[in-house]
Amino acid sequence: MAFDRQPITAPGAPAAIGPYSHAVRAGSLLFCSGQIPLDPATGEIVGITAAEQARQCLQNLTAVCDAAGASLTDALRLTVYMTDLARFAEVGEVYASFFPDSPPARVAVGVAALPRGAQVEIDAIVAIP
């Protein structure tokens, strides 16, 4: 049985800051690498608050999904990594604005640190229609 594995590079997302693909498509599933709140044009962190950073992470994931022919609203599960879980409610408000109907499953994990000093990183598993 042949295995179909296709790395995805998203022109609208920030360049990868390490040896990884923006996402990998396997059949009808898209496994998106974690996105930190980098501006796609400058590579600099966007936002001071966790909520602002979460918005940029989700916008970056949207660009990755678009490059694979999917939509972030097709997500099955997202994992939200945060350096301060006390900011969970404000991140949740931004998250909800991206998924007004039928939000995907979600995991939130408190972490000691994230790359480039980010407060938030989000990854996703998405169904490709």
N, C-alpha and C positions, 0 to 999 in steps of 0.2 A: 504494500500500500504506500503510495507516494505521499510525502508530507509537503504541504504547500506553506512556505514561510516567506513572507515578503516584508523586508524593512521599509518603513515609510519615513520620508524626509518632508517636513512641512515648511514651505517657503515663508509662511506667515507667522511662524513661531520662532522664538529665539534660538540661535545656534546651540547645539548641545555643548555643555561645558566639560564633557568627559567622553569616554569611548562607549557611546550608546546611541541607539536610534531613537528618534522621536516616538516611534511606535513600531510594532511588528504585527502584521496581519497574518492570522492563521485561520484559513477557511473563512467563516463569517464572523470571526471575532477579531477585535483590535485591542491589543495590549499596549496602552499608552504609558510611556515613561513619566515619572514625576516631573511636574512643572513647578519651578519656583517663579516668583513674580518679576521676571526679567522683561524689560522692554525689548521687543524683537529688533528694533532699529539700532539701539545703543548698547544693548547687553547689560544695562544698569538696572538695579533693583527699582521697582516702581512701588510707591506707597510707603507711608509711615506707619499706619495702623494695620493690624492683622486683617481687618475687613478690606482695606484697600489692596493689600497684597493678595488676599483670596480672590478678589475680582480679577486681578491680572493673571493669576494662575489659571482661573477658569477660562479667561479669554485665550490664553495660550493653548489650553486643551481644546478649545473650540477650533482653533487653527489647525491643530494636529488632526482632529476628526475630519475637518473639511478636506484636508489633503488626502485622506483615505476614502473619501466618498461617503462619509457618515456624518452624523450630527451628535453633538454632546448630549442632546435629549434622547439619543439611542443608548446612552450609558446603562450598563447593568449594575455596576458598582464603582464607587469612588472611594479612595482612601485619602483622608485629610491628615497631614502631619503638622503639628503645631508645637512651637516652643513654649507657649503659655496657654494652657487649657482654660484659664480664666477668661480668655477672649472667645470661647466657644460660641456664645450667643451671637456676638457680632458677626462672626464668620458664618454662622448658620443663616443669618438674615440675607447675606449676599448669596450664599449657596441656594437658598430658596428662590431667589429672583431668577436664577438660571433654570430652575426646574419647577415652574408653577403648577404643572399637572404631572401626576405619576412620577415622583422623584425616584431615582435609582436607590439601591441599597447603599449604605455608607458606613465607613469605619472611621473613627477619629482616634488618633494616636498622639500622645504627648511624647516629645523627643527633647533631648538635651540641646541639640544644635542642628542647623540645616546649612547646606552650602551657601556661600556668599553672605552669610549673616541673615538670611531670610527668616521670617517668622512663620511662614506657611509654605507647604509643598503639597500638591495634589496630583494623584495619578488616577487612571481610569481603565476599566475594562468595558468595551463598547461593542454592541451588536451592529454589524454592518448590514444595512437593509439589502 
